[in-house]
């Protein structure tokens, strides 16, 4: 998708499917965005909180933007973790605490 100029912005296990031939399909492009001229800088957040990258939650970093490609790769890594351990690595019922964990926890 990135080579085709698309940032997904909501990669998570529910959006990673497998077809009958074992091919992986990334679904639900509802909040995806096209990038022009290779500029993938994002300034707004979209997607599912547990899969958002730390720089998208940082008020200072968010004002200058963050890489949409890197955010997708982060979300894919969190998804792989969830597939392997049946849980997300950062979790809290309190949204602000969840953001703090994503930004600062190892």
Protein Blocks (a to p, Z undefined) as FASTA:
>chain_A
ZZnopafklacfklpccdfkopacdehjllgccdeehiacdfbdedjfklpcfklmpmkl
mmnopafklmmmmmmmmmmmmmmnopafbdcfblklmmmmmmmmZZ
